[in-house]
Amino acid sequence: MKSLLIAGTDTDTGKSVLTTALIAYWQIYYKDRPLGVMKPIQSGVGDLELYLDLFTLNQSPESITPLYLETPVAPPIAAEVENKTIDLAPIWQAFTSLQKSKELVMVEGLGGLGSPITHELVIADLARDWKLPTVLVVPVKLGAISQTVANVALARQYRVPLIGFVLNCTHPCTPTQQEQWAPISLIESLTQMPILGTLPYLENPRDVSQLTQAASRLDLERFFIY
């Protein structure tokens, strides 16, 4: 696998936390293998940009975020506000360039699979067209089940190569709350897709040791396939 898309069932699911946890793990256990990281479009200041100063990546800022929009709303709306045009050609060129020089390219999406990139395209279009194996981050909260089922239905409609889900405790919660809000057996039964692990609530998501430990709890063979 040369690429991996980290998508969410919605905004604020913890995609950046999962992405940086995987980076932290990779740079300890696969440090001799080149890793690429990318967020194709960023609207407003994103967590990934804040976390990336924790790591040494042999990449230019433009290859990490080829298109940056200052307005923190959906990209097509932000582009209108800023009188800009969203051109996917240079974004695709940045991605394919990384694929040529890196063993794995991790792409962090924006919002859910239905989040718009342009007035015609959503993240699911990008995942399909770029042939990106995709992991969905599911926040442990009320509504997690329905959001997951809906995103899986969209993934199948768009023929997205979905790998599975990662549950993410975006806030402190008890094991009972986790089981009631995001029951693993029920989600897997309804979607016929595996849950690849659970990220615990991280008090300091910029702590590399915490990130690495969190990543080690996941089914990493499904993420890092050679």
Phi, psi and omega in degrees: 000124181262352184209159180208128176260126173261105180247174180232170173275350182190186171282160177057041177268342183104028178300319181293325178295314178296315181302312182289330175296318178293322176298314181301315180295314182301315185289347174267314189261344178229038190296340180272000181251124185293132180244136175248145180229140184209139165235103191306318181223135176233126175253113184079180180286127181251156179297325182301318180297324179291325183279334188293342177288356176281342190237158175257105180244130180278067182218152172278155177303326182291332179281337177280313178230089182297330181230119179243130176241135186284329186283122185278061175225182180304139186310314181296328178286317178299320179296321177296316180300320185266005179057047179239165177244136177271109180252114183280347182300308179294332177293316177297319179297320178296320180295311182293328176296318177296320180300327181288332187250352184241151177284327177217137174244117176264125182248121175267125179279186177235127180064212179266182180297337179269003180291135185284141171261313174230189177287348182246339190237148175239175182302324179299326175298315181296316180300319179290310186291327179271359180054053184264113168304133193235135172247133178261129175269124183246115178288138179281100181196170174299136182097354183299321184296309184294321179295321180293314180299318180296318180292325177293319177299319178294318179301318180290323178298321183268000181060045176281131179284083185279132179269315183163198187237154167237122175281141182228122177277092182288343176222158178301134178209153182278162175303325178294317178297318178302315182291328181279323184275324182221066183293122186299312184297322181289317179297316180294324179292318183288330186254342186057036177228149184276149168268126190266005178140177181232130173274127177286165174295127180254117179296325179231092183289004175256006178275111186298322180294320177296318180297316181296317179296320179297318180295325183295344180275355183266164176280078191290340177299332179282339179270315188249083182256129180246000000 
